[in-house]
Every structure is written in C-alpha cells, then in structure tokens.
Amino acid sequence: MRVLWLVITILLSAGLLSCEKKEKFNGTLLDRKASEFCLKGWEAGKEKRVCLSDFRGKVVLMFFGYTHCPDVCPTALQMLAKTMKELPKDVREKVQVIFISVDPERDTPEIAQKYAKYFYPTFMGLTGTPEEIKKVAKEYMAFYRKVETGSEGGYLVDHTAYIYLIDPKGTLKLIYPSTKQKPELIAEDVKRFF
C-alpha cells in the first residue's frame, strides 16, 4: 500500500496525474495575457479610436487580413459569420469579431469597417499606420508581407490565417489555425465562457 501511495504522490507532483478537471478546447491553448492595442475604426461616418480593452467582458475573435484578399480572408470571415449564427442570441451579444487589416496602404478605417460588416453586422474592421499594424501583428505572432504581382490588380499580401480567441478577462486563450476553423467548434469554445 505504501508503494501505491508513493507512486501516486510522484505522479501528482510530476503533473502526470491530476485530480483537477482540465477543460478541453477545440483551439490550440495559449493561455497568456492578450497584448493591449489601439487602432483606428469607423463609426457613424467618422474615424474612431478602438482599443482591445474596450471589449473586456466579451469574447473577442480576431483575424488579421486585408480587403483585397482573394480567398483566405473572405473564407475566414464567412466562417466567423457562421460561428455567430451557431451561438444563442444572449451569447452572440457577448462576442466581438475584429478584423485587423495588414494593408493600411489601401484599407482606410472606413473601408476595413465596410468590409468586415459585409460578412456580419456586428463585425468590426480596424487599421492603423504601418508601424501600429506591425507592432500589433508582432505581439500576436501574425506574419504578413507585401508581394508584388506585376498585374493590374497591384500587389497581394501574404499573411497568417489564424483566428485568435481572447476571453472576457483579457487572456489570449486560444488560437485556431486553418485546420481548426470550423464554426461549430469555435462556437462550442465560445459558449464555455458564458
């Protein structure tokens, strides 16, 4: 019997055996403080300063992209719109989707907002100066770079396609790579906070 207790004690102290219930999420767990940022948004016909802390108490789903994106951005935003529809109305009111443009050269606050809102009425589009965008992207491990195409359409922007979930307390809780971006899975994770 002493040997059994000794084994259990060793396993508990090594973290290999736990009595506490661990919550399983569908996204990849990060669980670190979300970096504060303030960027430019658009509301009621004028530019507005918007900070991440404005949404404390809500779940924030965040995506970096740009309005001229031919495929990844519209797909991700359509998927997030479906996620919102998966949520009960009372939970939906506690969720803010933020689209951050990594193409401030073409995406003004007004353009970013119109683009985001096209997918779902409460979605918010933000942008800033190239320096502000670079700083926020770095804080969230988001990569992007301008790629000249030589075509009439101008350039493209290569970028990561992660969706970030920031919980109501301001913790960067989860990240969703493209393989985990399914409306029902993200909705299931969101509901756990309410």
VOBA-405015 format. One record per residue (C-alpha): residue number from 1; x, y, z. Coordinates in Angstrom, 2 decimals. Layout:
<atoms>
+-----+---------+---------+---------+
! num !       x !       y !       z !
+-----+---------+---------+---------+
! NUM !       X !       Y !       Z !
...
+-----+---------+---------+---------+
</atoms>
This chain:
<atoms>
+-----+---------+---------+---------+
! num !       x !       y !       z !
+-----+---------+---------+---------+
!   1 !    0.00 !    0.00 !    0.00 !
!   2 !    2.87 !    2.38 !    0.80 !
!   3 !    4.31 !    1.78 !   -2.67 !
!   4 !    0.97 !    2.68 !   -4.29 !
!   5 !    0.79 !    5.98 !   -2.34 !
!   6 !    4.40 !    6.71 !   -3.21 !
!   7 !    3.68 !    6.16 !   -6.93 !
!   8 !    0.53 !    8.35 !   -6.76 !
!   9 !    2.46 !   11.11 !   -4.93 !
!  10 !    5.25 !   11.04 !   -7.53 !
!  11 !    2.78 !   11.14 !  -10.42 !
!  12 !    0.83 !   14.03 !   -8.85 !
!  13 !    3.96 !   16.07 !   -8.18 !
!  14 !    5.23 !   15.44 !  -11.71 !
!  15 !    1.90 !   16.65 !  -13.12 !
!  16 !    1.27 !   13.33 !  -14.85 !
!  17 !   -1.80 !   12.60 !  -12.78 !
!  18 !   -4.25 !   15.30 !  -11.80 !
!  19 !   -7.40 !   15.34 !   -9.71 !
!  20 !   -8.43 !   18.67 !  -11.17 !
!  21 !  -10.64 !   18.64 !  -14.25 !
!  22 !   -8.83 !   20.07 !  -17.29 !
!  23 !  -11.08 !   21.73 !  -19.82 !
!  24 !  -10.56 !   20.54 !  -23.37 !
!  25 !  -10.82 !   23.20 !  -26.05 !
!  26 !  -11.06 !   22.80 !  -29.81 !
!  27 !   -8.47 !   25.50 !  -30.50 !
!  28 !   -4.80 !   25.40 !  -29.54 !
!  29 !   -4.40 !   26.59 !  -25.95 !
!  30 !   -2.12 !   29.63 !  -25.44 !
!  31 !   -3.43 !   30.97 !  -22.12 !
!  32 !   -1.40 !   34.18 !  -21.84 !
!  33 !   -2.28 !   37.83 !  -21.31 !
!  34 !   -3.52 !   39.43 !  -24.53 !
!  35 !   -1.43 !   42.44 !  -25.54 !
!  36 !   -3.36 !   45.69 !  -25.44 !
!  37 !   -3.59 !   47.71 !  -28.65 !
!  38 !   -5.48 !   50.70 !  -30.01 !
!  39 !   -6.19 !   51.14 !  -33.72 !
!  40 !   -8.49 !   53.15 !  -35.96 !
!  41 !  -12.07 !   52.10 !  -36.56 !
!  42 !  -15.04 !   53.73 !  -38.26 !
!  43 !  -18.39 !   54.51 !  -36.68 !
!  44 !  -21.26 !   56.85 !  -37.56 !
!  45 !  -19.37 !   58.35 !  -40.51 !
!  46 !  -16.17 !   59.19 !  -38.68 !
!  47 !  -12.89 !   57.70 !  -37.54 !
!  48 !  -12.86 !   56.29 !  -34.02 !
!  49 !  -10.06 !   55.04 !  -31.77 !
!  50 !  -10.75 !   51.43 !  -30.74 !
!  51 !   -8.77 !   49.53 !  -28.09 !
!  52 !   -8.84 !   45.85 !  -27.22 !
!  53 !   -9.69 !   46.77 !  -23.61 !
!  54 !  -12.97 !   48.32 !  -24.88 !
!  55 !  -14.24 !   44.73 !  -25.15 !
!  56 !  -13.35 !   43.47 !  -21.66 !
!  57 !  -16.17 !   41.19 !  -20.56 !
!  58 !  -16.67 !   39.88 !  -24.10 !
!  59 !  -15.05 !   37.11 !  -26.07 !
!  60 !  -13.03 !   38.64 !  -28.91 !
!  61 !  -12.42 !   36.63 !  -32.07 !
!  62 !   -9.67 !   38.34 !  -34.04 !
!  63 !   -8.32 !   37.85 !  -37.55 !
!  64 !   -5.53 !   39.63 !  -39.48 !
!  65 !   -6.14 !   40.08 !  -43.22 !
!  66 !   -6.87 !   42.66 !  -45.90 !
!  67 !   -9.83 !   43.67 !  -48.05 !
!  68 !   -8.24 !   42.81 !  -51.41 !
!  69 !   -7.57 !   39.25 !  -50.24 !
!  70 !   -8.83 !   36.87 !  -52.94 !
!  71 !   -9.54 !   33.80 !  -50.83 !
!  72 !   -8.35 !   33.30 !  -47.22 !
!  73 !   -9.95 !   36.42 !  -45.69 !
!  74 !  -13.44 !   36.05 !  -47.16 !
!  75 !  -13.41 !   32.35 !  -46.25 !
!  76 !  -12.38 !   33.07 !  -42.63 !
!  77 !  -14.90 !   35.89 !  -42.21 !
!  78 !  -17.73 !   33.80 !  -43.70 !
!  79 !  -16.78 !   31.03 !  -41.29 !
!  80 !  -16.87 !   33.50 !  -38.36 !
!  81 !  -20.31 !   34.71 !  -39.51 !
!  82 !  -21.49 !   31.08 !  -39.40 !
!  83 !  -19.94 !   30.78 !  -35.93 !
!  84 !  -22.04 !   33.73 !  -34.76 !
!  85 !  -25.17 !   32.06 !  -36.11 !
!  86 !  -24.28 !   28.89 !  -34.15 !
!  87 !  -24.41 !   30.86 !  -30.90 !
!  88 !  -27.56 !   31.57 !  -28.88 !
!  89 !  -28.60 !   35.24 !  -29.09 !
!  90 !  -27.60 !   36.03 !  -25.48 !
!  91 !  -24.07 !   34.66 !  -26.09 !
!  92 !  -23.79 !   36.34 !  -29.51 !
!  93 !  -24.21 !   39.71 !  -27.79 !
!  94 !  -21.10 !   38.97 !  -25.73 !
!  95 !  -18.84 !   38.28 !  -28.72 !
!  96 !  -16.92 !   40.80 !  -30.82 !
!  97 !  -15.23 !   39.80 !  -34.07 !
!  98 !  -12.35 !   42.11 !  -35.02 !
!  99 !  -10.79 !   42.14 !  -38.48 !
! 100 !   -7.40 !   43.90 !  -38.48 !
! 101 !   -6.16 !   44.99 !  -41.90 !
! 102 !   -2.48 !   44.41 !  -42.59 !
! 103 !   -2.77 !   46.59 !  -45.71 !
! 104 !   -3.06 !   50.15 !  -44.35 !
! 105 !   -1.89 !   51.48 !  -47.72 !
! 106 !   -5.25 !   50.57 !  -49.29 !
! 107 !   -7.52 !   49.86 !  -46.33 !
! 108 !   -8.71 !   53.01 !  -44.59 !
! 109 !  -10.74 !   52.63 !  -41.37 !
! 110 !  -13.92 !   53.17 !  -43.40 !
! 111 !  -13.02 !   50.52 !  -46.00 !
! 112 !  -11.96 !   48.00 !  -43.33 !
! 113 !  -15.23 !   48.55 !  -41.44 !
! 114 !  -17.44 !   48.22 !  -44.53 !
! 115 !  -15.63 !   45.03 !  -45.50 !
! 116 !  -15.96 !   43.43 !  -42.04 !
! 117 !  -19.60 !   44.47 !  -41.70 !
! 118 !  -20.42 !   42.93 !  -45.09 !
! 119 !  -19.95 !   39.49 !  -43.50 !
! 120 !  -21.90 !   40.15 !  -40.29 !
! 121 !  -23.48 !   43.35 !  -38.91 !
! 122 !  -21.52 !   43.44 !  -35.64 !
! 123 !  -18.07 !   42.66 !  -37.09 !
! 124 !  -15.53 !   45.45 !  -36.69 !
! 125 !  -12.76 !   46.38 !  -39.13 !
! 126 !   -9.67 !   48.15 !  -37.82 !
! 127 !   -6.45 !   49.50 !  -39.27 !
! 128 !   -3.70 !   51.93 !  -38.38 !
! 129 !   -0.37 !   53.26 !  -39.52 !
! 130 !    2.12 !   50.73 !  -40.92 !
! 131 !    4.06 !   50.99 !  -37.64 !
! 132 !    0.95 !   50.35 !  -35.50 !
! 133 !   -0.05 !   47.34 !  -37.58 !
! 134 !    3.48 !   45.95 !  -37.45 !
! 135 !    3.53 !   46.24 !  -33.64 !
! 136 !    0.13 !   44.55 !  -33.14 !
! 137 !    0.99 !   41.78 !  -35.61 !
! 138 !    4.27 !   41.11 !  -33.80 !
! 139 !    2.52 !   40.92 !  -30.41 !
! 140 !    0.13 !   38.31 !  -31.82 !
! 141 !    2.72 !   36.36 !  -33.84 !
! 142 !    0.98 !   37.27 !  -37.10 !
! 143 !    3.17 !   37.31 !  -40.19 !
! 144 !    2.45 !   39.41 !  -43.29 !
! 145 !    4.38 !   40.79 !  -46.24 !
! 146 !    3.57 !   42.63 !  -49.44 !
! 147 !    4.06 !   40.62 !  -52.64 !
! 148 !    4.27 !   42.46 !  -55.97 !
! 149 !    2.39 !   40.58 !  -58.69 !
! 150 !    3.14 !   42.77 !  -61.71 !
! 151 !   -0.55 !   42.66 !  -62.61 !
! 152 !   -3.13 !   45.44 !  -62.91 !
! 153 !   -4.56 !   44.43 !  -59.55 !
! 154 !   -1.38 !   45.65 !  -57.88 !
! 155 !    0.02 !   43.60 !  -55.05 !
! 156 !   -1.09 !   40.83 !  -52.73 !
! 157 !   -0.29 !   40.44 !  -49.05 !
! 158 !    0.86 !   37.07 !  -47.78 !
! 159 !   -0.35 !   36.65 !  -44.20 !
! 160 !   -1.03 !   34.12 !  -41.49 !
! 161 !   -4.60 !   32.95 !  -41.29 !
! 162 !   -5.01 !   32.36 !  -37.56 !
! 163 !   -8.12 !   33.22 !  -35.62 !
! 164 !   -7.41 !   34.32 !  -32.06 !
! 165 !   -9.81 !   33.91 !  -29.15 !
! 166 !   -9.39 !   36.39 !  -26.30 !
! 167 !  -11.52 !   35.56 !  -23.28 !
! 168 !  -13.65 !   38.03 !  -21.27 !
! 169 !  -10.81 !   38.58 !  -18.77 !
! 170 !   -8.35 !   39.64 !  -21.48 !
! 171 !   -6.46 !   36.35 !  -21.80 !
! 172 !   -5.30 !   35.24 !  -25.23 !
! 173 !   -6.80 !   31.83 !  -24.61 !
! 174 !   -6.85 !   30.05 !  -27.97 !
! 175 !   -5.56 !   30.19 !  -31.49 !
! 176 !   -7.19 !   28.45 !  -34.43 !
! 177 !   -5.01 !   27.50 !  -37.39 !
! 178 !   -6.94 !   26.93 !  -40.63 !
! 179 !   -7.34 !   23.20 !  -39.89 !
! 180 !   -9.35 !   24.00 !  -36.73 !
! 181 !  -11.51 !   26.78 !  -38.18 !
! 182 !  -14.93 !   25.19 !  -38.05 !
! 183 !  -17.99 !   27.21 !  -36.91 !
! 184 !  -19.39 !   24.55 !  -34.59 !
! 185 !  -16.01 !   24.00 !  -32.88 !
! 186 !  -15.30 !   27.70 !  -32.29 !
! 187 !  -18.90 !   28.25 !  -31.12 !
! 188 !  -18.51 !   25.36 !  -28.66 !
! 189 !  -15.38 !   27.02 !  -27.21 !
! 190 !  -17.05 !   30.45 !  -27.01 !
! 191 !  -20.00 !   29.04 !  -25.05 !
! 192 !  -17.66 !   27.75 !  -22.34 !
! 193 !  -17.03 !   31.34 !  -21.20 !
! 194 !  -20.71 !   32.14 !  -20.52 !
+-----+---------+---------+---------+
</atoms>
